[in-house]
Amino acid sequence: MRSGSGILLQFFIVFMIWAFIAAAGCLDQKITAPAPTIATTPVPSPHPPHYLPLYTSSLVIMQKNLEMQKDQLPGMTLSIPTYLPEGFFFYDGTLAQGYLIGPQSEGYCSFTYQRGEDEWVTLMERSRDARTCPDEPGYQVAEAGSLLANKGATGELYWGGDGWCYNLSGSVPREELEKIAASVKPMPYREGVIPPYEYRPPAHPLVQAFSVNRSSTTNGVTVTVESLTCTAEMCTAKIRVGTGSSPSISPAPVVTTMPPVGSSPYAEWRVDGGRPLRTMPGGGKRFNATSIYWDIEPLPDTSRELSVNFSRLNGITGPWQVSIPLDNRSGSGQQDTTRTKDAS
């Protein structure tokens, strides 16, 4: 049997051996090295930035929107025509805001002026810092079959000035386009100043509802203006399209079915023989094959007669002409004229 001193001696020897090995670094001590840092390079987007353009039917609002961005767009001022042929008014505009139309961007703004439905002029502006364009306007004829020609344009002008590259197109002759281009100039926003050719509603609008029920028939198609409702904001005509004198149809105000290509109704509205009236922007025509809700600009309360001349309906050529008397102001505000006018 071992003595106590022998056991202590063995324990001391083992302890010293382990201590010596540890001090010599021979023990398998695992030290985790830091993970290497991988350099990354940003991958450019394969697509250009998406723009969220703002649509408006007011030049003043477009001027204000750009004015609010003047910290991002120093020195950028909308340039607009100061000459247009008689009867043209601003219809609608598009503005890509903020840095989108600043230097090195592909943003844009555009203005469309109309006279009635078929005559139009559009001016598009892009930053000249992001593209090149000639100092003098160059004219190009709208080639047959092109998108521009299909819209009814005669041609387009392209030139630069005042920090913009301009593109002017429209249905008017080249001579008129050149006169419009020469009149384009910067027009900064000024409180209380109305830009040229901004539409302004009548100071005293006609507010009344009319039961009309007047018809015109051409090529076997009958167009009936059933009613006209005028407010301070617009006048809305309810129109029925059909063969013969079918019962009145009351469709939903919003048409959910897509009409056939080329079926959009075309018409010219005039009050008291004046200029063509504007169809209200933003859905002024809602229609299907048998019904039309047509919104036109508000009328002066002195108006005596509203006339409409439809040139095309459902792909069929007219004309269909209907006159609507407006000079009856007595009674309940309703006017019922049942005389049928046949234009065939």
N, C-alpha and C positions, 0 to 999 in steps of 0.2 A: 504494500500500500504506500502510495506516494505521500511524501510529507507536504505540508502546506507551503513550505518555502520553495519546494520544487515547482509546484503549480504556479506560484507567483512569478518565478523566474521564466517559465515558458510563456506566460501571458505577456511579460514585459518584452521578451524577444520578438514575439509576433507583432506587437504594437509598434516597435521600433522599425521593423521591416516595412510595414504599411506606411508609416510616416515618411520613410526614406523614399519609397516609390512615388508617393504623392508629391513630395518636394521636387523630385526629378522630372515631374511632368509626364510620367509614363502612364498614368491613369487615362482612360479613354473619356476625356471630357469633351462633350459635344457643344460647340459654340455655333449658333445660327448666324450666318452672314446676312447683312441687309440685302433685300431684294433690289436688283438693279433697276434704275429708273429708265423707262422707255420714252424716248422723245416722240411726241406726236405732232403731226402737221395737220392743220385744219383742212378738211376736204371741202372744196367749193361746191355750192349747190349746183346741180345740173340744170336748174331752171332759173330764169330771171325772177326777180321779186314780183309778187302779185300785188296789184293795185286795187284799191277800193274806191273807185270814183264816186263823187257826189253828183247827183242829178238835180237840176233846179230849173224852174221856169221864170227866174228873175235874175237879170243882170246885176242888180244891186246886191243881191245875196252872194253872187259869185265874187263881186268886188270885195265885199266884207270878209268872205272866207279867206281870200288871199291877203287881205290886210292883217288878219289875225295871225298869219304865218310869216309876218315880215321879219321876225327875229331869225327864222330859218332861211328866208328868201330875201335878203337885203337887195333893194333895187329892182325887184321883180314887180312889174305892174301889168295888169291885163291890157292888151291892145285890142281895140274894137273898131268896127267901121263907123265912120261919121257920115258916110253917104250910102244910101240904098235906094233902089227904084221905089217910086210911090206905091204905097200899100203894103210894104214889107214891115213886119214887126218881129222882135225877138220871140222865138218859140220855146226853145229849151237849150240847156247847156250842160257840159260835163266838166268836172274839175277833179284832177288827181291831186290831193292836197299834200302839204308839208314837204318833206325832203324829196317826195316823189317827183316834183317838178323843179327841183333845184339842180345845181350843176352836177354833171356826170350821172344824171338819172334819165329814165325813159318815161317819166310821167308826161301828162299832156293836159290841155284844156281845149274845149271846142265850143263853138256857138252856132246855133242854127236859127236862121230867120226864114219866115214863111210869108207868102201871100196866097191865101186860100190853102188848098191842099196840094196842088200840083207844082207850085213854084217855090223854090227853096234856094238858100245860099248857106253854106257851112264854112266857117273859118276854124282851122285847127292850129294850135300853137304848141311847140315843144321847145325846151331849153336849147339855145344855140351853143351852150357850153358842152352839150353832149353829142352834137352832130354838126355837120357843115351844110351850108346852103348858100346859094348865090345872092349877091346884094340886089340884083335887079330881077324882077319877076320873069319867070320863064313859063310859057303857056304850052300845055299839052292837050290835044283833043282826046275826048273820051272815046276809046276804041269800041266798035260795035261788039256786043257780047260781054264787055267788061262789067264788073260790078258797078262802076260809076255810071256807065251808059244805061244799065238796067234800072238805075234809080232816076233816070231822066236827065242826067247832067250833060252839058255840052262839052265841058272840059274842066281843067284845073290849072291854077297858077301856083308856083313854088318859089319862095324867096326868103330873105332874112333881114332882120333889123330890130333894134331896141331889145337885144338879148333873146329874141325868139327866132325860130324858123317857122315860117307861115306856110300853110297849104289852104288855098281857097278854091272851092268847087261849087257848082250850082247849076240850075236849069236855065239861067239867063244867058244871053249871048256873050261872046268873048269881050266885046267892047264894054259891056256893063261890068263884067268881072274885073277888067283892068281899072275901071273907075272906082270900084269898091276897094280894090287893093291899094290904090293910091291914097285912099282916104283913111286907111288903118293907122291909128296912132295910140300911144299909151293913154289910158284913161284911169287915173287913180280914184279910189273911193273918196267921196266928199259927202259929208252929212247933208241930206236935203237936196242933193243934186241928182236928177234922174238922167241916166245915160241915154244917148241917142237911140231911138227905135225900141226903147223899152215899152212893152204894152202897158197901158193904163186903162182901167175900167171906167165906165161913165160915172160921173159924179152923182147922177140921179138915175139909178137903174130901174128898169121895168120889173115890178114884182106882181105877178099875176099868173093864173092858170087858165088855159084855153082848151076847150074841147073842140077839135078841129074837124076831123073826119073828112078830109079832102084827098082825092085820088088822082092818079095819072096812070094810063095804060099804054105800054109800048111793047111790040113784039110778044104779045100774049102775057106779059108780066104786069101786074098792077101794084103800084106803090101807093100806100095810104098813110098819110100823116094823121095819126089818131088824136094826139094831144101835144100840147106844148106847155111846159111849166117853167116860168122864169123867176129867178131869185136874184139877189144882189151878187151872187158868185158866178152864175151861169144860167143858160136856158137849155132845158133838156127836151128833145123831141122824141116821142114814141112813135115808131114807124113799123107798119106791117107790110110784108112783101109776099105776094101770092098770085094765083090766077083767079080771075073773077072776083066776086065779093064774098069771100069766105068769112066765117065768123071771126070776131076779134080774138087774137091769141095774146096771152099775157105771160111771156117767158120770164125766167129768173133774171134779175138785173145783170148778173155776171154769167157769160157764156162759158161753159166748161169744155165744150167740144171744139176741136181744132177745125176751122173752116177750110175748105179746099184752097189750094194755092191759087192766087190770082182772083179770089172771090171777094176781096175787101171792097166794100162800097166806096165809090167816089162821088162826091157832090160838092157843089159850090153854094154857099149860103150868103145872101145879101139882105140888108134891111134898107128899105126906101131907095133902092137902086144904087147904094153906095159901094164901097170896096168889099172884096170877099172877106167874110168873117172867119175868125180863127176857130178851129176845133180845139177844145181845151186839152192841154198836155196831160199825159199820165192816164191814158185810158178813156179818151174822149169819145171813142166809138166802141160799143159792145154789141156784137152782132152774131147771128147765125143765118141759116138760109131763109128764114121766114120773119125774123124780127130784128130791129135795130133800135138801140138807145143811143142817141147822138147828142153830145154836149157841145154847145157853142158858147162863145163869149157872151157876157151879159149885155142886154140891149138898153139903150136910153129910154126913159119913160115917155119920150115924145115920138117913139117909133109908131108908124102907121101900118106898114106891111112887111112881112118877112117872106122871102121867096127862096126856094131851093131847087136846084137843077142837078139831078142825078145823071151822071154820064156813064156809069157802069155799076151793075148789080149782079152778083153771083156769076161773074164771067160774061154777062150779057151786056151789050152796048145799048144805051138809051137813045135819046134823053127821056127822062121823066121830070116834068116841071110841076111844082105845086106852089100856090100862093096862099099865104096865111094872113088874113086881116088881123090887125092888132089895135085898131082905133076904137073898139067898143070898150068903154070903161065903166059902164053902168051896171046896175044889178049886183049879183053876187060875185062878180069877177069871172064868171064863166061865159064863154062864147061858143055857140053851137052853129056851125055852118056845115050843112050836109050836102051842098052842091058838089057833084062829081065832075072833075075835069079830065077829059080823055085826050091824051096827047098823041094818040096813034093816028 
